[in-house]
Amino acid sequence: MLITTFLTFFVVRYAWHYNWLLCVFATAFFFVIDAVFFSANLLKIVEGGWFPLVTGAVVFTIMATWGRGWEMMLAEARVRAGKTPLKPYLTSLLERSPVRVGGTAIFLTPHPEAVPHALVNNLHHNRVLHERVIFLTVVTKEVPWVPDSERVTVQPLCPGCYQVTIVYGFKDEVDLPQTLVTCKPAELAFEPSETSWFLSRAALVPKPGRGMALWRERLFAVMLHNVGNVAAFFKLPANRVIEVGARVEI
């Protein structure tokens, strides 16, 4: 109730624009009443009330660690993207005339401007580039549904390379292969049997003194390791998915 009383002050003052003195007086009046009840309930902490407080603190720590760790990973990806932007990297790559193979390679990446780790590692190990390369970014908007006409956007990067963005609402069913077949982008025609999906799976390496306490970085590494199957979430065909590891330090 104390928190509600504080929030009420901001609503009455800044949303309803009541007189400042009136807002302070009303808030102080209810604050005194709430403080009496709060003080009386403090006795319950030693009699078992500590348990929900500890539980809430643990849950908050886990959620805050996940949020902060994810921000650090995104920041690391942005730094790498700034060092080697995607389009200049592709231009330089094509100038070296790499060996091209048939079919379509789709690299899932959360950052359209970044060079996916899976692309770099695939070139390093297999030394080939597919005839058509798609850099696919999935965006979830804060709306329930997104119409099919606004679902897919395609941006050519260089010959044979495209940046594709698929937008979902938070209640839309996520199915990347079906979306690409249904929406049928004008610039691209997908053949599922000739398409390979490349995913980057991060191997997180906690480092002291970077952004969080070392124990929180280790906790985030454990949570990231236990994240569900990304390929299953996007409904990718299991026999067409290739996961490439990436080492990320935070």
VMD Tcl script that draws the C-alpha trace (Angstrom):
set ca {
  {0.00 0.00 0.00}
  {2.90 2.37 0.63}
  {3.99 1.95 -2.98}
  {0.43 2.55 -4.18}
  {0.29 5.73 -2.11}
  {3.47 7.06 -3.70}
  {2.21 6.22 -7.17}
  {-1.10 7.92 -6.41}
  {0.76 11.19 -5.80}
  {2.19 11.15 -9.33}
  {-1.19 10.31 -10.84}
  {-3.04 13.05 -8.95}
  {-0.32 15.64 -9.55}
  {0.94 14.95 -13.08}
  {-2.02 13.18 -14.70}
  {-4.94 14.99 -13.06}
  {-2.99 18.27 -12.45}
  {-4.33 18.95 -8.96}
  {-2.76 21.61 -6.75}
  {0.69 20.61 -5.49}
  {-0.06 21.29 -1.80}
  {-3.30 19.34 -2.00}
  {-1.47 16.39 -3.53}
  {1.19 16.45 -0.80}
  {-1.42 16.70 1.97}
  {-3.54 13.86 0.59}
  {-0.50 11.66 0.05}
  {0.86 12.36 3.56}
  {-2.56 11.57 5.11}
  {-2.81 8.17 3.47}
  {0.91 7.56 4.01}
  {0.50 7.82 7.78}
  {-2.37 5.32 7.73}
  {-0.47 2.90 5.48}
  {2.68 3.27 7.59}
  {0.78 2.17 10.70}
  {-0.47 -0.97 8.96}
  {2.97 -1.62 7.49}
  {4.65 -1.31 10.90}
  {2.15 -3.70 12.45}
  {2.85 -6.28 9.74}
  {6.61 -6.14 10.23}
  {6.16 -8.55 13.13}
  {5.07 -11.22 10.67}
  {8.46 -11.27 8.90}
  {10.12 -13.39 11.60}
  {7.07 -15.67 11.77}
  {7.25 -16.78 8.12}
  {6.84 -13.56 6.19}
  {10.52 -13.74 5.23}
  {9.80 -16.61 2.84}
  {7.82 -14.67 0.18}
  {10.32 -11.82 0.51}
  {13.26 -14.13 -0.15}
  {11.37 -15.86 -2.98}
  {10.58 -12.50 -4.60}
  {14.21 -11.39 -4.24}
  {15.46 -14.59 -5.89}
  {12.99 -14.31 -8.78}
  {13.84 -10.62 -9.25}
  {17.57 -11.40 -9.26}
  {17.11 -14.10 -11.90}
  {14.97 -11.87 -14.13}
  {17.27 -8.86 -13.70}
  {20.31 -11.04 -14.48}
  {18.69 -12.35 -17.65}
  {17.72 -8.85 -18.80}
  {21.13 -7.36 -18.06}
  {22.99 -10.31 -19.60}
  {20.93 -10.13 -22.78}
  {21.63 -6.38 -23.05}
  {25.35 -7.10 -22.73}
  {25.20 -9.71 -25.49}
  {23.34 -7.29 -27.77}
  {25.89 -4.57 -27.01}
  {28.73 -6.96 -27.85}
  {27.04 -7.81 -31.15}
  {26.62 -4.11 -31.97}
  {30.30 -3.48 -31.28}
  {31.28 -6.27 -33.65}
  {28.82 -5.03 -36.24}
  {30.37 -1.58 -36.04}
  {33.84 -3.02 -36.67}
  {32.72 -5.07 -39.68}
  {29.39 -3.92 -41.16}
  {27.55 -6.58 -43.14}
  {27.34 -4.95 -46.56}
  {31.04 -3.98 -46.87}
  {31.95 -7.45 -45.60}
  {29.87 -9.09 -48.34}
  {31.29 -6.78 -51.00}
  {34.82 -7.66 -49.95}
  {33.91 -11.36 -49.82}
  {32.46 -11.42 -53.34}
  {35.51 -9.62 -54.72}
  {37.56 -12.67 -53.71}
  {35.27 -14.88 -55.84}
  {34.48 -17.59 -53.28}
  {33.31 -21.02 -54.42}
  {29.54 -20.91 -54.88}
  {27.24 -23.89 -54.39}
  {23.61 -24.30 -55.35}
  {20.67 -23.69 -53.07}
  {19.73 -21.06 -50.50}
  {21.41 -20.42 -47.15}
  {19.39 -18.55 -44.53}
  {21.33 -17.09 -41.61}
  {19.20 -16.07 -38.65}
  {20.53 -12.93 -36.99}
  {18.98 -10.51 -34.48}
  {21.05 -7.64 -35.92}
  {20.54 -6.80 -39.60}
  {23.76 -4.77 -39.68}
  {25.92 -7.46 -38.07}
  {27.93 -10.21 -39.72}
  {26.48 -13.49 -38.36}
  {28.96 -15.77 -36.60}
  {27.47 -18.71 -38.49}
  {28.43 -17.14 -41.84}
  {32.03 -16.51 -40.80}
  {32.44 -19.98 -39.31}
  {30.82 -21.68 -42.28}
  {33.20 -19.91 -44.67}
  {36.13 -20.80 -42.44}
  {35.30 -24.51 -42.25}
  {33.56 -25.28 -45.56}
  {35.08 -22.53 -47.76}
  {31.93 -22.20 -49.86}
  {29.14 -19.66 -50.25}
  {25.65 -20.58 -51.35}
  {24.25 -19.26 -54.62}
  {21.71 -17.26 -52.66}
  {22.30 -15.99 -49.14}
  {19.52 -14.65 -46.91}
  {20.10 -12.76 -43.67}
  {16.85 -13.19 -41.77}
  {15.81 -11.05 -38.81}
  {12.65 -11.75 -36.81}
  {10.96 -8.79 -35.10}
  {8.10 -9.03 -32.61}
  {5.94 -5.92 -32.41}
  {3.88 -4.86 -29.40}
  {0.62 -5.52 -31.25}
  {-1.44 -8.76 -31.25}
  {-1.35 -9.43 -34.99}
  {0.51 -8.15 -38.04}
  {-1.25 -8.37 -41.45}
  {0.36 -10.59 -44.07}
  {0.90 -7.59 -46.32}
  {3.30 -6.14 -43.74}
  {4.83 -9.43 -42.65}
  {7.90 -9.69 -44.90}
  {10.26 -7.04 -46.25}
  {13.20 -7.75 -48.56}
  {16.24 -5.55 -49.09}
  {18.90 -6.52 -51.67}
  {22.43 -6.17 -50.33}
  {24.55 -7.34 -53.25}
  {24.24 -9.94 -56.04}
  {22.71 -13.06 -54.54}
  {22.50 -11.63 -50.99}
  {19.38 -10.26 -49.33}
  {18.29 -8.89 -45.97}
  {14.85 -10.23 -45.04}
  {12.85 -9.02 -42.05}
  {9.81 -10.93 -40.80}
  {7.48 -9.16 -38.39}
  {5.12 -10.94 -36.00}
  {2.65 -9.73 -33.42}
  {2.87 -11.23 -29.96}
  {-0.17 -13.45 -30.67}
  {0.86 -14.52 -34.17}
  {1.98 -18.10 -34.67}
  {5.70 -18.13 -35.46}
  {6.48 -20.39 -38.43}
  {9.34 -19.09 -40.57}
  {9.21 -21.62 -43.44}
  {5.44 -21.29 -43.76}
  {5.66 -17.48 -43.62}
  {8.20 -17.36 -46.45}
  {6.12 -19.72 -48.59}
  {2.79 -18.01 -47.83}
  {3.87 -14.40 -48.20}
  {5.93 -15.11 -51.33}
  {8.26 -12.09 -51.42}
  {8.36 -10.66 -54.93}
  {12.17 -10.78 -55.08}
  {12.52 -14.35 -53.80}
  {11.00 -17.76 -54.36}
  {11.83 -20.34 -51.71}
  {12.21 -24.05 -52.31}
  {12.20 -25.69 -48.83}
  {14.06 -28.80 -50.02}
  {16.97 -26.66 -51.30}
  {17.15 -24.29 -48.33}
  {19.58 -24.63 -45.40}
  {19.03 -22.77 -42.13}
  {22.13 -21.65 -40.24}
  {21.89 -20.81 -36.53}
  {24.53 -19.45 -34.19}
  {24.66 -21.04 -30.76}
  {26.57 -18.87 -28.30}
  {29.05 -20.40 -25.87}
  {29.15 -17.74 -23.18}
  {32.44 -17.05 -21.40}
  {32.02 -14.93 -18.22}
  {34.83 -12.46 -17.58}
  {35.31 -10.52 -14.33}
  {35.00 -6.76 -14.38}
  {32.93 -6.47 -17.58}
  {29.35 -5.55 -16.71}
  {27.97 -7.74 -13.90}
  {29.30 -9.57 -10.91}
  {31.01 -12.79 -11.95}
  {28.40 -14.98 -10.21}
  {25.62 -13.20 -12.13}
  {27.45 -13.72 -15.43}
  {27.80 -17.42 -14.60}
  {24.10 -17.57 -13.73}
  {23.24 -15.96 -17.07}
  {25.50 -18.45 -18.87}
  {23.60 -21.34 -17.24}
  {20.23 -19.84 -18.19}
  {21.37 -19.21 -21.76}
  {22.63 -22.78 -22.03}
  {19.20 -24.07 -20.95}
  {17.22 -21.98 -23.43}
  {14.78 -24.08 -25.45}
  {15.43 -25.29 -28.97}
  {15.43 -22.24 -31.24}
  {14.88 -24.33 -34.37}
  {11.77 -25.91 -32.84}
  {10.42 -22.51 -31.78}
  {10.72 -21.17 -35.34}
  {9.40 -24.51 -36.70}
  {12.44 -25.08 -38.88}
  {12.78 -28.49 -40.56}
  {15.17 -30.51 -38.40}
  {16.98 -32.05 -41.37}
  {17.72 -28.62 -42.89}
  {19.18 -26.88 -39.79}
  {22.90 -26.38 -39.19}
  {24.03 -24.96 -35.82}
  {27.41 -23.27 -35.63}
  {29.00 -22.46 -32.28}
  {30.20 -18.99 -31.36}
  {32.31 -17.89 -28.37}
  {31.01 -14.71 -26.74}
  {32.72 -12.98 -23.80}
  {30.74 -10.70 -21.49}
}
mol new
graphics top color blue
foreach p $ca { graphics top sphere $p radius 0.5 }
foreach p [lrange $ca 0 end-1] q [lrange $ca 1 end] { graphics top cylinder $p $q radius 0.2 }
display resetview
